[in-house]
Amino acid sequence: MVLYFHNSHTYPHTFETVSLAYFNRYPNPYSSHVLSTDTLDKHIDSEGRLHQTKLVMKAGRLPKWVKPFLGKISTSWIIERTVVDPKNKTMQTYTRNLDHTKIIQIEEHNQYTFDPTSNHTTNKITVKFSSGFRGLGIKNRIESWSKTKFDENLMRSRQGLRYVMDSVRDRLYSLQTV
């Protein structure tokens, strides 16, 4: 069985603020699980869209019942691809884990869209959880646990992005009052 997670959230900020915060979201007080980020590629295409590929190392606490399959491994490499279209004020992101893929493959798609009427930016997210495990009923358990954990971590992720947005706003305000 493959599980999907869908969610939507609106930030009361402009597209420029949200996209700037996204690119500068690490470190923040809510991202202690992010150990490193490395930019592998960054370029602007012929249509003026920014493309970026990052490699991210994350740490996590796993349930005891997963440890026999992973051993002492508590980190994971994540590939993150982002495309920003400044003309249409949209941003698409795609992330997936590069390791432990036979145990669990997590693919996350985000679409950020600006609404000029409300001056807000909406994020629509779709995540696919699929385990390559066979037998013992563990496949469904791994997928269900991963989906539940993702849902819990999503709030921290949004708090981290809000923290960065507030920091950007505060810095801009302090520059304007000088």
C-alpha positions as semicolon CSV with decimal commas, in nm:
position;residue;x (nm);y (nm);z (nm)
1;M;0,000;0,000;0,000
2;V;0,121;0,351;-0,080
3;L;0,004;0,639;0,140
4;Y;-0,048;1,001;0,036
5;F;-0,066;1,316;0,242
6;H;-0,225;1,637;0,111
7;N;-0,231;1,974;0,284
8;S;-0,260;2,343;0,212
9;H;-0,150;2,647;0,409
10;T;-0,168;3,020;0,339
11;Y;0,102;3,257;0,458
12;P;-0,005;3,620;0,506
13;H;0,306;3,734;0,319
14;T;0,407;3,830;-0,031
15;F;0,562;3,577;-0,265
16;E;0,896;3,755;-0,240
17;T;0,899;3,720;0,140
18;V;0,795;3,354;0,135
19;S;1,043;3,252;-0,135
20;L;1,328;3,445;0,032
21;A;1,245;3,277;0,363
22;Y;1,233;2,936;0,195
23;F;1,585;2,976;0,057
24;N;1,713;3,099;0,395
25;R;1,515;2,870;0,627
26;Y;1,815;2,690;0,774
27;P;1,923;2,730;1,043
28;N;1,626;2,828;1,258
29;P;1,521;2,724;1,610
30;Y;1,279;2,463;1,470
31;S;1,529;2,286;1,242
32;S;1,783;2,129;1,477
33;H;1,736;1,801;1,284
34;V;1,899;1,960;0,975
35;L;2,271;1,886;1,002
36;S;2,395;2,032;0,673
37;T;2,287;2,178;0,340
38;D;2,497;2,195;0,026
39;T;2,399;2,366;-0,298
40;L;2,483;2,137;-0,589
41;D;2,351;2,350;-0,874
42;K;2,194;2,690;-0,923
43;H;2,106;2,849;-1,256
44;I;1,854;3,070;-1,433
45;D;1,689;2,923;-1,741
46;S;1,598;3,105;-2,064
47;E;1,254;3,193;-1,922
48;G;1,404;3,365;-1,617
49;R;1,323;3,089;-1,368
50;L;1,569;3,010;-1,090
51;H;1,656;2,641;-1,055
52;Q;1,837;2,513;-0,747
53;T;1,938;2,165;-0,636
54;K;2,048;2,104;-0,277
55;L;2,171;1,808;-0,080
56;V;2,044;1,809;0,279
57;M;2,147;1,583;0,566
58;K;1,884;1,533;0,834
59;A;1,885;1,343;1,161
60;G;1,585;1,184;1,320
61;R;1,467;0,970;1,605
62;L;1,330;0,640;1,486
63;P;1,096;0,406;1,671
64;K;1,259;0,103;1,831
65;W;1,080;-0,138;1,598
66;V;1,262;0,017;1,295
67;K;1,613;-0,009;1,442
68;P;1,662;-0,378;1,351
69;F;1,633;-0,275;0,985
70;L;1,854;0,035;0,999
71;G;2,092;-0,045;1,281
72;K;2,250;0,264;1,434
73;I;2,185;0,486;1,131
74;S;1,993;0,796;1,235
75;T;2,069;1,029;0,944
76;S;1,936;1,055;0,592
77;W;2,040;1,235;0,274
78;I;1,768;1,434;0,101
79;I;1,774;1,582;-0,250
80;E;1,582;1,907;-0,288
81;R;1,498;2,064;-0,624
82;T;1,340;2,409;-0,642
83;V;1,213;2,614;-0,936
84;V;1,114;2,977;-0,879
85;D;0,919;3,167;-1,144
86;P;0,940;3,534;-1,041
87;K;0,719;3,653;-1,329
88;N;0,424;3,432;-1,235
89;K;0,514;3,435;-0,864
90;T;0,518;3,059;-0,825
91;M;0,766;2,822;-0,666
92;Q;0,774;2,445;-0,701
93;T;0,981;2,219;-0,478
94;Y;1,048;1,848;-0,489
95;T;1,231;1,655;-0,218
96;R;1,298;1,287;-0,162
97;N;1,527;1,074;0,046
98;L;1,829;0,926;-0,130
99;D;1,900;0,648;0,117
100;H;1,696;0,386;0,306
101;T;1,468;0,376;0,000
102;K;1,391;0,004;0,032
103;I;1,260;0,073;0,381
104;I;1,077;0,398;0,301
105;Q;1,072;0,634;0,004
106;I;0,927;0,977;0,080
107;E;0,858;1,213;-0,209
108;E;0,732;1,563;-0,133
109;H;0,591;1,809;-0,386
110;N;0,518;2,171;-0,289
111;Q;0,353;2,440;-0,497
112;Y;0,369;2,799;-0,371
113;T;0,134;3,043;-0,546
114;F;0,084;3,414;-0,484
115;D;-0,264;3,567;-0,477
116;P;-0,239;3,939;-0,562
117;T;-0,594;4,004;-0,439
118;S;-0,519;3,898;-0,080
119;N;-0,143;3,963;-0,097
120;H;-0,094;3,613;0,049
121;T;0,103;3,308;-0,066
122;T;-0,051;2,960;-0,054
123;N;0,147;2,638;-0,022
124;K;-0,011;2,315;-0,146
125;I;0,173;2,000;-0,049
126;T;0,148;1,639;-0,164
127;V;0,364;1,368;-0,011
128;K;0,392;1,004;-0,118
129;F;0,507;0,738;0,130
130;S;0,603;0,399;-0,011
131;S;0,792;0,114;0,149
132;G;0,970;-0,160;-0,043
133;F;0,933;-0,405;0,244
134;R;0,760;-0,735;0,179
135;G;0,587;-0,949;0,436
136;L;0,552;-0,943;0,813
137;G;0,298;-0,657;0,792
138;I;0,584;-0,413;0,842
139;K;0,534;-0,229;0,510
140;N;0,202;-0,070;0,615
141;R;0,337;0,006;0,961
142;I;0,642;0,189;0,820
143;E;0,429;0,391;0,576
144;S;0,171;0,481;0,843
145;W;0,437;0,581;1,095
146;S;0,616;0,795;0,832
147;K;0,294;0,972;0,735
148;T;0,201;1,042;1,099
149;K;0,552;1,170;1,175
150;F;0,549;1,392;0,866
151;D;0,217;1,546;0,973
152;E;0,361;1,619;1,320
153;N;0,681;1,770;1,176
154;L;0,494;1,989;0,928
155;M;0,391;2,228;1,207
156;R;0,754;2,273;1,314
157;S;0,854;2,330;0,954
158;R;0,592;2,605;0,918
159;Q;0,699;2,760;1,247
160;G;1,057;2,768;1,120
161;L;0,954;2,935;0,796
162;R;0,746;3,191;0,990
163;Y;1,044;3,256;1,217
164;V;1,261;3,333;0,913
165;M;0,986;3,551;0,758
166;D;0,957;3,749;1,081
167;S;1,336;3,788;1,093
168;V;1,338;3,919;0,735
169;R;1,057;4,163;0,816
170;D;1,235;4,282;1,132
171;R;1,564;4,335;0,946
172;L;1,391;4,532;0,670
173;Y;1,207;4,742;0,928
174;S;1,529;4,818;1,118
175;L;1,699;4,925;0,793
176;Q;1,409;5,158;0,710
177;T;1,417;5,327;1,051
178;V;1,789;5,403;1,039
